[in-house]
């Protein structure tokens, strides 16, 4: 479930299709709309950065303490959590790239 949600984030930002409240955003002047897009992307980078950090930390804890899903199958838990951390890290990086494009562009499309 996590991978479906956080795995879609890179594709959403790569296509510039993130969710906006058009009722409010369309009434704002272009410069203000551009500033709100930049602020939203900075907040997204902070959130995804914190999420990446904590999920990587949790994966490391799972690995070092050898947590398993159950005693019968003995499947380790850390690969799933490591994959979540990697996808979240990629998402953070792509949001940062999108923010750089926004800053370079100067206005919305």
N, C-alpha and C positions, 0 to 999 in steps of 0.2 A: 504494500500500500504506500509506504514511504517513497519507494522508488518511482511509482507512478506519478505521485504528486511532485516530488522534487526533481525527478527526471524530465518533467515537462518544462520546467523553468528555463533551461538553456534554449530550448526551441522557441518558447514564447518571446524571450528577449531578443533572440537572433532575428525574428521576424517582425519585431516592434509591434506586438499584438497584446501587450499587457493591459490589464483591466483599468479603465478610467471611468470616472463619473462624468459622462458627457453633458449632463444637464448643467452642471456647474462649470466644467472646463470650457465648454463652447462659449460661455458668456464672458469669460475672462479675456483681457487683451493678450495678444500673442507673447509679449515679453513676460507677463505674469504667468501665463500657462507654461512657458519654457522654464521659468524659475521653479514652479511647482513640480514639473517633471524632474528637474535636477534634484530637488529636495527629496522627492519620493525615491529616486534611485539611490541617493546617499543613505536613506533609511533602510532600503532593501539590502544594500551592501553591508551595513552594520548588522542587520538581523541575520543575514545569511552567513556572515563571517563568524558571528557568535555561535550560530547553529553548527557550522563546520567545525569550529574549535571543540565544542562540547561533544559532538558525535565522534570526532577522532579520539578525543580523550576517553570516551566510553568504550570505543573499540579497543584501545590500548589496555584498559582495565580488564575487558573481557578476555583479551589475549593473555595477559600476564597472570591472571587468576584462573585461567583454563575453564571458563564457564561453558557449560554444555546445555543443549536443549532438554535432553532427558538422559537418564542413565542407560536405557536399553540401546538407543541408537548411537549415543555418544557423539552427536554432531555438534561441532563447536559453534558458538554464537558470533564470534568476532568477524567472520567474513561478511555477514549481512550488515553489521554496523560499520565495517570499513567501507563497504560499497556505498552506504548512505553518506559517509564523510566525503568520499571522493566525488560523488554526484553533487553534493552541496558545495564543495570547493570549486568544481567546474562552473556551477551556477553563479557563485560569487564572482569568479573571474569574468564570466560573460556579462554579468550586470555591470561590472567595472568597465569593460570594453564598450558597452552601450552608453555608459555615462560619458566616456571620452568622446564618443561620436556626437552625443548631445551637446557637449561643451564646444566641440569643433564646429558643429552645424550652425549654432547661434539661434535658430528658430525651428519651430516644428514643421513637419511636412504637411 
